[in-house]
Amino acid sequence: MRIYLDHNATTPVALAVSDAVADTLRSCYGNASSIHFFGQSAKAKLDSARSDVAKLIGGNPSEIIFTSGGTEADNLAIRGVAEVAQHSRHQLIASAIEHEAVLNTFKTLEKHGWNTTLLPVDQHGLIDPSDLENELSNDTALVSVMHANNEIGTIQPIQKLAQLTHRQGALFHTDAVQSAGKIPINVQALGVDLLSISAHKFNGPKGCGALWVKRGARLKSTITGGRQERNRRAGTENVPAIVGMGIAAQNTLNALDSTTERTGSLRDKLELGILEGVPDTVVNGAPHCRISNTTNISFAGIEAEALLIALDLEGIAVSTGSACSSGTLEPSHVLKAMGFGSRRIQNSIRFSLGSGTTNTEIDRVLTIIPTVVSKLRRLSRT
C-alpha cells in the first residue's frame, strides 16, 4: 500500500482530465489562431476552458492569460509590470517566504537596477501589514505576496496588503498556486491586480497555468512572437493541456467545499495524532490561518531527509519542503525567515493531503510514524 501525502508538490491527474486531454490531442488538432473549421474548433475549446478557469477564481474570462505553469505566470506578472513601470518607478516588494519563481525573478531584476525589498514574517509565517506600509512609497511599482505558502500553508492577509499597496498607486500580484483549489478565491474580493495559478496543483496536467490580469492593469509581454493571448503571451496555445486545466478547474470548484472540509478533518487528525503519539514534535505555521490540507512538523533529534527516506521505504510519500528546492543542501528559506534555528529547520517534514486521501491511509501513517521516528532517534544517539 503506497500513500501519497505530497499534494503540494503535485497532484494526481483526475481521470476526467486525462480523458479530455487525450481526446483533444486526437480529435482537436487545429491551431486556435487559424480561421478555418479546425482552428475555430480549437478556439472554442480554448474559450470554454478560459471560462472555467476564470470561474475558479471569480474573474472574467477575458482577463485570463494561459501560460506554461505557475513559474511562467509569476515571471510574466513581475517582469511584465516592471517593463511598463521602469521609467517612473524602481522598487519591487515581496515577502521573504515567496516561492523561488518570485524570489529568483527579484534577484535577476535587482541585477538590472531594480530596488527590491523582502518583507519579514513572524514565527507563524505571517506578514505584518504595517511592515509593508513602512516600505511602500511612490517609487513602488509592484508588490508580490503569495496567497498561501507552499511549505507551511499559512494564508496571508492579501486584501489588507493590496489595499495598502493601491494607496501608493502600485500594483499587487499574488501567487495563488497553492491556494487555488484548496480554499475559495475571488479576485474581486481579494482586491488584487494579478494572480497566478497552476493546473497540476488541482488535479490538472503539468505544463499549464494561468495569470489573471485585472482589466486596465498595464503589462508587457515577456515572450515576443505572435499575438496569442490578447498579445500578452506569444506562442501557439497548448490546447489539450488547457482543456484539461478547464475540466480540473470545473471539477475542483464543484467539490471545493466538501473537499476542503474533508481534507481539513484528516489533516487535523494526522497532526494531532503525531503531536500526541510522537514526543518532541511541533507544528510550523499559523495555527488557524492555514490551508486545510497542509501541516509542517518538526521532529526533534532526527534529520528530515532520513525520516523522508524511512517513510518512503514504508510506502509513505512526504516532503521536506518545496519540490522546486529538492536536491539542494540549502535549509528551507521559509522556516529560516520565521526565525527558527538550523536544528528545527533540518528536522521538518511537510505533509500535504489531497482529494483522494483516505481515513484508512491516515490511520496507517499514524501507526507507522511513531515506530520509524523512535528507531531513527535511537540510531542518531549511537
N, C-alpha and C positions, 0 to 999 in steps of 0.2 A: 504493500500500500504506500503510494507516494502522495505527500501532502504539499501543496504549493501555497506558501504564505509570503510571496514576494510580488504581490499585485501592484505595488507602487513602481516597480521596475518595468513590468509589462503585464498585460492580461491575456488570457486565452481568447482566441478569436471565436466569437459566437457562431454557431452553425448557420444561422440565417445570413450572417455576414459573409462567411466564406462561400456559401452557395451563390449569393448575389454577385460577389467578386468574380467567381468562376463563370457564371452565366454572362456577365458583362464582357469578360475577356473573349468569350466565344462568339457572342451574338451582336455586340455593340462595339465594333472596332473602328468606327469613323472618328475623324478629328473634329472635336467640338467647335472648331473655328471655321469649318467648311460649311458652305451654304446648301449643299445637296442633301438628299434624304438621309444618308448615313451620318453626315455631320450633324444635322439637326436632331437626329435620334440621340446622338451622344450628348448634345447640348441640353436636350430635355431631361436626361438623367442627371446631368450636372446641376441643372436648375432645381430639380426635385431634392437632391442631396443638400444643396445650399440652403434650401428652405428648412430641411430637417435639422441641420446643424445650427442654424440661426435660432430655431425654437428651443434648442437645448440651453442656450444662454440668454434667451429673451431679447434677441437682436433682430434686425431687419436683414433679409437675405442679401440685399444689395450691399450690405456692409461687411460681408464675409469674403475673405481672400484665402483661397486654398493654397497650402504650402506643402513641403515635403515632411513636415513634422513640427514639434514644439520648438526645436532649436532654431529652425529657419524662421518661424513665426516671431520668436524673441528677437532674432537678429534684424528682421525686417522692421519691427516696431522701433527698436532703438536706433539702428543706423538710418532708417528712413526718416525719422523725426530729426535726427542730428544733421542730416544732409540739408534739410529745409531750414533749420534754425541756426546753422553755423555762423552766419554773418551778423546775427543780432544777439544770440545767447550762447554761453560757453560752458554751462555746468550741467552735469548729469548726476542724478542721485538714485541710489538703490540701497537695499538692506544688505548687511554683511552675510546673510544666510541665503542669498539667492542661488539658484541653480547655476552651474558653470556656463550655461548658454548666455546668461546675463553677465555674470562676473567677468568672464573672459572677453566678452564683447566690450565691456567697460575698459578693461586693461588695454585692449587694442586701440580704442578711441583715445585713451589717455596718452598713448604714444604719438598720436596725431594732434595733440594740443588741447584736448578737452580736459576740463577740470572735473574730476569725478569724486564723489563723496559716498562713503558707505556708512549707513546708519547703524548704530549698535542695537542689540536686543537684550532683553533681560534674561533671567535664568529659565524662563519658560519659552523663550524664543520670540517674545512679543516686542514690537516696536512701540516706543512711547511717542505719540503724535507730537508732543512738544519738541522732541529731538528733530523731527522733520521741520517743524515750524521755524526752529532756530537756524536751520541750514538753508531754507528757501530764500531766494532773492529774485530780483528782476532779471538776473543773469541765468536763472534756471530754465532749461529747455524741456527736460523730461524727468519724471520720477518713475522708477520701475520697482514695484514691490510685489512679490508673489502672493497669491491669494492664500494658498495652503502649502506648508513646507513639505517637501518630499521625504525628508528623513524623520521628522518628529510629528508631522501632521498639524502643527499649530496654525490656526487661522488668524490672519492679520485684520485689523480694523480698516479695511480698504475704503469704505465710504468716507470715514473721517479723514483719512490720509489724502484722498482725492479732493475733498473739499478744500483742504489747506493748500494743496498744490494749485488748484484753479484760482485761488485768490491772488497768486503771483503771476497768473497768465501762462502757466506752464501746462504741459500735457501729462496725463497719468496713464501708465501701462501696468497691467498686472498679468503675471504668468499664472494662468489658471489650469495648467496642465494636470496638477494633482487634485484639484477640486472639482473639475468638470466630471460629472458622472457620479460624484460622491456626495455632494451637497447641492441644493438648488442654487442656480446662478441666474441673476437678472442684471444685465449690463446697465440698464437704466437705473435700477435701484442702487447699484454699486457706485454709479457716477463716474465710471472710468472712460477713457478715450480710446484705449486699445486693450485687447485681451487675447491671450494666446491659449490654444488648446491642442491636444494631440490625440488622434484616433485610438492608438494602441493602448491608451490608459483606460479606455472604457469599452473593451472587447471589440475594438475595430482593428483594421490592418495596420501594420507598421509602414512607415514611409508616407504618411498622410497626416496633415494637421491643418490648422486654420488660424488666421489672425482676423479678429473683428476690429474694424476701424470705424469709429463714430463718424457719421456724416458731417463733413466740414473740417475734420482733422486733417491737417496737411502732412502728407507722407510721400517720400520719393522712393521709387522702385530701386532695389539694390541689385536686381538682375536685369541686364539690358537684353533686348531681343524684340519679340513680338508684343502685341497689345493685349495679351490674355489677362484675365482677372482685372478688368477695367484699367488696364495699363499700369497695374501696380505689381505684377509678378509675371514676368515673361516666361514662356515655355509652354509646350503642349501639356494640357492638364492630364493627370493620371486618373482617367475616368473610372476604371474599375475600383481602384482604391477609394476614390471619393464616394462612389456609390456605396461601398462598404462602410465608410465613415457615416454616411447618411442613415443607413439602416441601424448601425450601432447607436447613433445619437437618438434615433426614434425609440428603439427598444429601451435604452437607458432611461430616457425621460419618462416613459410609460411606467417603469418599475422603480423609479428613484426612491419614492417614499418607503416602500416596503423593503427595498434592498438596504437602504441606509439604516432603517430600524433593526433589521436582522443582523447585518454585519456589526452594528454598534453593540448589540447584545452579546454576540460571540466574541468581539474584541474585549469587552468588559470582563467576560468570563475567563478568557485567556489571561488577561492582565492580572486580574485578582488571583487566579489560580497560581500564577508564577510568583507573585508577591507573597502569597501565603505559604506556598509549597517549597520555595527556594529562599533560604536565608540570604541576607546581604544583597538584595536587589532593589532597584529604584527606577521609576519611570522618568524618562527625559521628555519634556514638553509641557504644554499648558494643560492643566487638569480638566478644563471644560471647553476652551476654545480650540477644539481639535477635530479633524475629520474622523468619522466614526470607524474607519477600518484600520487605523494605524496606532501602533504602540512601539515605542523605542525604549528598551530596557537595558540597564547596565547590570552586569553580573560580576560582582567584586571577586577578585582572586583568579580570574582566568582571562585569557586572550580571546577576543571576539572571533578572530579567524579560526582558532582551534574549536570553538563551540560551533561555528558555522559548518566546519568540515565534519565534526562529530554528528551533528544533526542531519547533515546530508547523507551520511552513511546509514542513518536510521530512516531515511526516506522523507525527511522534512527539509523543505527549501525555505531559507530565510536570507537576510541580507545584513551587511554591516553598515549600510548607508546607501547613497546614491549609486545606481548601477553604472552611471556615467563616470564614476570615480573608481570603479573596481580595477584592481591590478596596480593601484598606486600605493605607495608607502606613506602618503600624507595622511595625518589624522583628519577626522571629519571637521571641516571648516564651520559647519553648523554648530556642533557641540562646543567647539573651541570658542566661537563667538558668544555662546551662552555663559562662558566663564568657567567651564569645567576643566579640571586638571587632566593630564595625559592619561592617568590610570583609568579614570572613569570613561574617557573617550574610547580608549582601547578595549574596554570591557563591554561596549554597547552593541546590541543586536536590534535590528528593525524587523518587526512582524507586520505584514500588511495583508489584510484579508480581502476577499473578493466575493462577487455574487454567487460563486459556486462553492464557497467554503461551507462545510457542514459541521453540525454539532459533534458528530462522531469523530471528525478529524481533530477538533479542538480537544476532545477528551483524550485522544491518543497522544497529542502533543504534551498535554499536561501530565500524562503518565510517564513519558519518556524524559522530559527535560530535567526533572529533579535528579534522576539517576545519572544522566550524562554530565550535568554540572558537578555533582558530587565527585564523580570519577576524575574529571578534569582538575578539580581543586586538589584532590589528593596527589595527582601526578605533578602539579605545579609546586607542591611542597617538598617533593622528593629530590 
